[in-house]
Each structure stands twice: as C-alpha cells, then as structure tokens.
Amino acid sequence: MFGRLSNKPNTLASKFRTDNTRKVAPKPSLNTSNLLPVRKPSTASNALINGHKSEKNAVSRSPSTVSVKKDGTSRSSSRRTSVTSQDTPGAIKRVRSSARSKRASPATSTPLMSSDDEDDVNQPQAKRIKLDRNMDKARVVLDKDAFLEQAAPYEIIHAADLANDKLQKHGRFQFEEYFKVLGEDEDVAPTIKLEYPATNAAENYQLVVPTDKSDFKPLSEIMDTMKVVAEYYLDEDARELVDPQDGFSVGGLVPALQKAAKDAQKPLAQTRFMKAVQQYNDLITRKRGDDTVQKQIASLPSPLPLKLVQHVIKDQIYSRTVSPHVEEVRKYEGFSDNVYGELLPKFLSRIFQETKLKSHQTFVDLGSGVGNCVLQAALEIGCESWGCEMMDNPAGMAEQSAKEFPQRCRMFGIQPGSVNLIHASFLEDDKIKEVLQRADVVLVNNQAFNPEINTKLKYLFLDLKESAQIVSLKYFRDPHHKVKESNINDSVNGLQVRELERFSGMVSWSDDPGKWYIHTKDKRELQKVLKRVQQTTGS
C-alpha cells in the first residue's frame, strides 16, 4: 500500500529496521515531484493525467484504490479468487528469513508457445507497424455488452493466482518479493489492481519476481498490457502519456514503471511503481468514461493486429492454462501419431491471410492440441472456430483455455467468434464430420502422421464443399500430380494444391525452414479429364 510518510526527524537508530533478508528504508519526507519523472506536459496532457479541475482533488491517492486483499473466498478447482479492495495500514506484515532468499529454484520447462521477445522491464520500445492485410469490413469487433455497468462479474485466473509468494514447488518457493527496500508503511509484496479496457474489468497482480527466470513475470506483464492498451485503445495524447514513442522522452507511465522496477533495491521504488499504476488506472477509467476506448475498439481492423492477438492468447491465456502444466503436454506414446507440436501465432496469421479467412466463415483444426489455433482464429478473424483433439492432456488444457478465452476477450472489449472443442478422434467423431461438410478452412498438422492416417484423411476430405481449403504441412496431392485416365479414381483428383515456403520461427519443434501446402476443393480439372475420357470411349 502507499506509505504515509512523515516529516518528523528521526534518529539513525529509528530510521532503519534491519533483518536478515532486506535493507529497510527510513520514512523520509515524500517529494511527490520525484515519484514519477515526467516531461513538462501540455495543457491537454495535464487534463488527461489529472482529469478536469473539478475532479482533480477527487483522484484518490489512497493505497486502497490499488491494493487488494483476499476476502477469504476461493475456488481451488479453477485457481480463481474473489477479492475486495481494502486498506491495510501499518508497517511490514511479514519478514522472510535469509534461508528463503538463498534457496535455489527448481528447473522448470519453457512453454512450447515461445518466442524471442522475452519479457524485460528495460526492453526498448517497439515501433508500431501497420500491416496491409485482407480487411474484413463486415466484422463487428466491439463488444458493447462489455461496457455495461451491470455486466456479469469476471471469473478469470488472476496473475496473482499464478504468481505469488506462497507458491512452492519441490519444497521451494517459486516467487519472492520484487522490491527489497521498504519503508515502515510499505507492505511486503502487495497485491495491486490493473484496470482493463472494459467496464469493471480488473486483474490482481502481486509484486513478486520468480526465483527461476523462466517463470511468469507479473511486473513485465503489467507493463506489456499497458503498452498494448496504449497502442490500440487510447487516443494519441493519452497514448504518449502511457508509452511515449519519440525515443527521447523520460516521461510516461511505462518508463516510470521501468525505472521503478530497475530501482528495486532503492527506497520508495515500490511506492513509485504503485503510484504509476494508479495513474494509469485513473486514465483508463476516464478514457472509458468519455467513450475513447469504445471508439478505438470499434475502429480496429479485422483481422485484428497480431500483436494484440498474441498478448491476449499467448501472454495471458496460454501462460495461465498451459505453461504451468507444459510437461503434461509432452507425455505421448513414442513413435506414434500422437506427437505434440504447435504452430506459432505468426504462422497461423500467415495461414489466415493466405486462405483469406473471414468472420462469416468456419475454421476447423483437426488435431487441435491445447486449442491455440482455434482460439487465434476466433479472436483474430472472428469466425466460427472448431477443434478436435483425442489426446487427454492437451484436450484438458484446451478446455481450460476455452473457459478463460471469452472472459479475456470481454475484458479487452472484443467480440470473438465462437469456440467449439471436441475431445475425440477426428476420424471417428460424427459431429466433426458434420462440421467438415460446411467448413471453409481446415487445418491439419500432419507433420508426424503416418501414411495410413494421411490416406484416411484424403477420403474424409471427399465430403468437403467446393472451394473449401485444407492447410497441411505435408501434401495430400503431390504438386506434380497430373489427373489422367490411369489414375482417374484417385481421391486427391478433386483437390488443387499450392506449395508455400515456411520460414524459421513458425513451428514449435524446429527453427528450420520448410514447406506447407494449401489444397482447395476444386473438381474442374477432374471434370475436364472425365469429359475427355467419355468422348474418347463414346460412353
């Protein structure tokens, strides 16, 4: 919580509390101008960061607007926790022993859906890039219900459920307090609230750091979320206040958070961090109140920007439902068709672009694993999205992701397409066979499938409608295949195939480039050959 700092002079003995874990700072006089280093703002900027004059004094500086404490209710089965805002005055509540700070963290697995853009509180600002893509003007992106005051409460896996100072693995603490130097009025590892674009949408984060650097980093996600929201949900003036892009400014809320995080071993760093988050929350509340957020969402293009899609699916949903159990995903029968691997977001976005998938169409993923492709199609494109997976562990995680997905989309004010998951074999399930008959794009990662499975799939595709597209990593029809009288009954004759290049960083199991294929249901070539054969034989 925010400390109540006194101007009363203290002796050296009373200025510091010492223990075996951390240095404890005195209660110095608080110079508020030093808490948040900002460039000299314009009149418009002042209005944005402080609100109108009439509400300037109404902005709460109380830690209760940021800190939240558990009210004792929890749902252990889903790891969700209900919280209420609550003041917690006083000095430090808990003191860690020196033994804890020296404990080594166990090795943990890196999530399959990984990338080179690892979180770093001091990473340079990324340039905003607008892609020229196949726009879907018919799609309605804005979820108006997400901005109703009486909207249903959110049931999500909070970041504080995923990363807190009570979690242990193999008898060792997985997280510890981020800020080490605290004043008497600062709590150890407080839980704070971060506002999202939608009404009454907020998430709880505990200010902790993982003892294993590969684990979830709450502070990094706070800053990443603020950057994404600034880029896609705010007007230009507000965007610059949150995440300046000129490369020279020392102001802005994200740079202030980065500076506070860097100063974790210095006095008042935690208070500065919490103050910047509270200023961001106040700004989002005002921008939602004047309809700026809603207008920005309504103007988003479809397909949605990949950066926004990745943040929702990979950084938030995947990290909460799959990453903590990633070792379970890798349990499969060796040398079988049940080998797990993922197509990464960048590759999926390319697939959607090449197939020109639109929001009124139907997408099907055969062998959908943890469901990341199904979710990405529903969010990025807004289409009806189906997945079928027979392996128990991935299917179970996909179900958890599907529960988190609509909640996260609503928090960001986005209306996605429907998500439908089936736990069964796609070669045997009647429901998925029925859906395939109206599917527009079918994805099958057949990289590890044996010839028998691929042959059965060819016959399954006979029921696809004309113009339906099949995306695969191995071809079903050889690009050099020619339809002729001698092979007139081959099941692939009703398909046209296009071979494309797959570059590095597109699949989870290899950085090597490769090929991928788009087959289109098109019987015109077959019909021409049939007509010629009939004319030749006179039948």
N, C-alpha and C positions, 0 to 999 in steps of 0.2 A: 504494500500500500504506500501511498505518498506519505513521507515523513512530515511531522510538524516540527520544523527546525527552529531552534531558539536562538535569540541574540545574546542570551546570558553568557558571560565569560565563564570558562571552566578551567580548572587546574589541569596540568598534564595528566595527573592520575585519573581524573574523571573524564578526560577526553576520549580515551581509548579503552575498549574492552578487549581482552586477548583470550584466545583459546588455542587449541592445537590444530585448528582447521583453517582459520582465516584471520586476516587483519580486520579490525573493526574501526571504522572511521569515527571521528567526533561528530557532534551535532553542530556543524558550522552554520553561520548565517547564510541564508539562501539568496544568492544574487540571481533572480529569475532571468536576467538577460543572458546569463551564461548557460542556462539549462538547454536551450535549443538554439544553436548557432544558425542564424538566418541572414540572408542578404536583406538589404533595406527594401521592404515591399512597397508596391504601388498602392494607391488608394483602393483599387479594385482587389488587390491581394489581401489588404487588411480586412476588407469586408468578408472575404472568403474564409480567412483563417480564424477571425474573431466573431463573425456574424455581424448583424446590424447593431447600431449603437444601443438600440432598445434591448437587445438580448446579450450585449457584451458582458454585463455583470451577472447574467444568469447562467453563463457557462460554468459548470461545476468543476472545481479543481479537487474535489474530494476523491480520495482513492477508491471510494465505493463505486464510482462510475466506471472504474477499470477493474478492480479486484473482485473476484468472485470466490465464494467458498461453497463447498458441497453442503447440501442440506440434509445429507444422510440417506437420501433415496438413491438407489442404483439398480441397474438391470445387468446382473453379471453375465447373463447368457449372451447379450449383444455388446457388452462393454460400454453401454451408454450410461450417462449420468445426468440427472436433473440438477440444476444449480440455481441459486438465487443470489443476487447482489447483496453484499453485506460488508459493513465496516468491521475491520479487525484492528483496533487501536493497540498501541503498546509497542514494546521492543521485540527483539527476535524471539520467536517461539521455540525454535529447535536449534540445537548445536550439534553438528556432525563430529564424530571422533576422527582423529588423524588416521586411524586404521582404515576407515572407509575411503578416504581420499586417495589412499595408496593401493587400493585393490585394483587388480588388472581386470579388464573386461574380457569376456569370452569372445572367441571369434564368431562372427555372425555372417550369414550369407548375404551377398548383394542381390537385390531383386533382379529378376530376369529382364523386366522392362527398364533398362538402364540407358543412360546417355552420357555424353561427355560434359554436359553442362551441370556438373555437381554444384550443390549449393555452397556459397561462400559469402559471408557477410560483407566482404570487401571486394566482391567481383565488380568489374567495370560495367557501366550502364550499357545495355544493348540498344542498338539502333532500331527504330521502328521501321519495319519493312512491310509494304503492302503488296500482296501478290495478285497478279492478274489471273483470275480463275473463272470457271464456268459458273456464273451467278444464277441463283435460283430466286427470281423475283416473287414467286408465288408463296414462298415460305413466310410464316409469321413467327418471328424469333421471340418477341416479348411475351412473357407470361404475366398477364395483367393480374391474375389471382395472387401472385407473389407479393403484390403491393397493397393488398387489403389488410386493414388493421385487424380484422377478425380471422386472419389466416390461421390454419391449423399449426400447432407447435411443431418444431423441427425435432426429429429423432435421428441423430447422427452419431457417429463415432467421433467424439471431440479429440482434438490434438492432445488435450490434457489426459485423455484416457490412454492414448498411445505412448505418451512420453511424460512420465512423472517420477518424482524422487522416491517412490515406494516400489517400483517395479524391480524385480530381481530375476536373474537367470543363472542357473547353476550356483546358487548361493551368493551371487554378487550383484550389487546394484548396477542397473543399466544406465541410470541418469543421475546427475548431481546438479546442484545449484549453479547457474551460469555466472551470476555476479557474486564475487567473493568478498568484496569490501563493502560493508553495510553500516549505515548509521543506526542508532538505537531505535528509531521509528520506522525502519525498513524491515520488511518481512524476508525470511529466507525462502527463496524460490516461490514467489507469489504466483497465483493464477490470475491471468488478466483476460479481458474480453476483447475480441476483434470484430468490428461491425462488417457485415457483408452488404452487397447492394440491395437486397430485398428487405421488406419491412419485417422487423422483429427477428432478423436473421443475424445471429452472432455465434462465434465459436470461442471456446475456452482453451487457453494455452497456458501451461506452466512454464516459467522461465528457467528451464533446465538445459543442460548440454549432455549429449551421450558420452559415456565413457569409452565407447567404441565409435570411431569417427564415421563408420559406415551406417550407423543407425540414424533414425529420424531426427531432424534438427528443427525444433519448434521456432526458434528465432528466425532462421532462414526462411521458413515457410511464411511467417508473418510478413516479412519484407517482400517476398515474391508475390504474395497475394496483393499487397498494396500496390506493387508495380503493375500487375495485370489489371487491377481495378482502375488505376490511374490512366492506363493506356486506352482502355476500351469503354469506360463508364463515366468519365469526367470530361468537362469542357476544358479548353486549352489552359485557361488561367488556373483552374483547380489542379489540373494535371501537373503543371510546373511547380505548384506548391508541394505536391506529394513526391514527384520523381523528376527533378529538373534534367533536361536533356542537352543543355548547352555545353556541358563538359567543363565549365569554369566555375559554376556557382557552388558556393559552400553551404547554401541554404537548402531547404526542402526537408520533408519529414523522413524520407527514406535515408538520405545521407546522415541525418541526425541519429537515426537508429543504428546505422552502420558505425558511426563514431562512438556511440554509447556502448555498442557491443565490443568494439575494439578496446574500449577503456574499461573492460570488465574488472580489472584489478585496481581501479581508481575510485575514490569516494564519489557518491552521488550518481554513478553511471546507471544504476538500476532506476533511480528516480527519473533521470533524463529519458531513459528508454520508455518508461511508462507514460511520461508526460507526452512524448511524441505520438504514442499510440492513441492516447486520449484525444489529442488534437485531430488526428486522422478520423477517429470515430465521430467527433463532432462535425467534421467537414462532410463525411458521408451522410450523416443524418440531415444536414442542411441541403445537400445536393439531391437527396431523395425527396425532401420536402418541397423543393421548387421544381420537381419533375425533370431535372437534368439527367439523372440516372436512367429514368424510364425512356427518355428521348434518345439517349445514346444507345440503349439496347435495341430499340426499335429500328435504329439506323444501321445496326450491324449487318454485314453481308452474309449471305449463305451460299456456299459452305462457310461456316464460322472460321475465323483465323485459327491456324493450327496452334499458335502459342497459347491462346485461351483454352482450346480443347485439351491440350497436353496438361495444362495446370489443373484443370478440373479432374481429368481421368487419371493421369499418371501421378501427378504430385499429390493429389488429395485422396481420391477413391482408392487407387491401387496401393498407396502407401499405408492405408488403414485396413484393407481387407485381404491383400495378397502378400505384401512384403513381410509382415510378421510371421507368415506361415510358408515362406517360399520353399523351405526344404521339403514340405509335404507335396509340393507340385512336382518335384523331381523324382518322386517314387513311382517307378513304372517297371514293367517287365522288360528286361533287356532283350535286344534283338527281336522286338515285336513291332507292330504298327503303332503301339501306344507310347510313342516317344514324344515328349513335350518340347515345344519351341514356340516362340512368339514372333509375330510380325510387328515391327515397331511403328509408332504413330506416324512418322514421316513416310514410311512405305504405304501405310493404309491411306493416308491423304492423297498420295500419288495414284493409288488404285481408284479412289473415288473420282479423281479428276479425269483419269483415262477412260473410265466407264461412263462418265457424265451422269452419275447417280444423282437423283433429285428427291425432294422431300415427299412427293406423292408416290414414290416407288417402294419396292420391297427388297430388302437385303437379307441374305441367308448365309451364315457361316457354318459349314459342315466340319465338325471337329473344333468347336469354339473355345476349348480350354477354359481359362478363367474369365472369359467374356469380354476382354478388352476391345476386340474388333467390333463386337455387337454394340457395345456402349459408344464407341467412337463414331460409328455410322449414325446412331440415333442422335448424338449430340452435334456432330459436325455437319451432317446433312439434314437431320430432322426427319428421317424416313422410318417406316416400319422396319424393325430390325429383329431378326431371329437367329438363334444359335442352338446347336445340338452337340452335346458332349457326352461320351459314355464313361470316361474315367471319373471315379468318385471324388478324388481330392480336388481337381480343378473345377468340377461341376459344383462342388460345395462352396468354393470360394467365389465362383461366378454368381451364385445365388446371393451371397453377402454383398457383392458389388452391386448387384441389381437392386438391392434394398437401399443402399446408400445413394445410388445414382439419381433418382428423382428428387431426393432431398437436396443434394448438392446443386442440381440444375435450378431448383426453385430458389435457393439462396443466391444464385447468380442472376436470377430473374429471367432464365431462359426456358423456353418451351421445347423439349426434345421430342423425338419420335418415340413410339412405343418400343419397349424391350420385352422380348419373349424368349425364355430359355427352356430347353428340353433336355432332361438327363436320360439319354438313351443312345442306342446305335442308330446313326442316320441311314444305315442300310435296312433297318428293320422297323423303325417307328412310322406308323401310319400318318401321324399328324405332320411330321416334317415332309413326308412325301406329298401330302396335300398342299402344303405351303409352297413347295418347289414348283408346283404347276402354275403358280402366279408370280413366282419370283422374277425380279428384273436383273439382279446381280447375285451370283452365287460364288462365294469364296471357299476354296478348299486348299488347305496347306498340305499337299500330298508329297512333300519332300521325302518323308520316310515311309510312305505306303509301298507295300509290295505289289507286284503286277496283278495279283488276284483282286486286291481291293480296287485298284485303278480300273480294271476291266468291269467290275460290278458297278462302279460309278458311271462308266460310259452308258450302260443300259439304264441307269437311274435318270440320266440326263435326256433320255429319249422323250420323257414326258414334259420337258421344259417347253414353255411357249416360244413362238417365233420371236426373234430379236433378243431373247434372254442372253446374258453374258456370264461366262464361267471364268473365274480368275484362279490360276493354279501356278505352282512352282515347277511342276513337271507337265509336259504337254500330254493331252489326251489324243489329239490328232497331230501327227508329225507335220511340221511346217512344210515339208517337201512331199507330203502325201498328195496323190492325184486320184480323183474319182474316175474309175474306168469300169468296163464291163466285168473284168475278172474279180473286182472287189466291191461290186455293186451293193452287197448286203452288209458291208462293214458299218458298225454302229456309229462311227465318227464321221460318216459322209455328210451328215446333216449339220456339221459344225464348220465354221471358218475360224482360222487361228491367226493370231498376231503375236509375234515374238518381241519382247522388250528387254532392255538391259536393267538389271538390278545392281545398284551401286553399294558400296560399303555402308555400314551403319543402318541397314534396313531390316535385318532379322537378328534375333537374339543369339543364335547359335554360331554365327560366323560374321566376320568383317569382310570376307572375300566377296567380290562382285559375282554376279551370276545372271541367269535368265529367268524370266517369268512370262506367263502366257495369258492372253485374253481370247477365249473361244466365244464365238457368237453363234447362236442357233439360227442357221440360215440354210434352207434346203434348195436354194435356187440352182446351185451347181449340180446337186444330185438330180434335180428335176430335168435339167438340160441333158444330162447323160442318159437318164431313163427314157426321155423322148427320143434321143438319137438311137438307142438300142431298139426301141419299139418300131421306129421307122425302118431300121435295118432288117429286123426279123419279120416285119409285117404283122406283128401281133398287136 
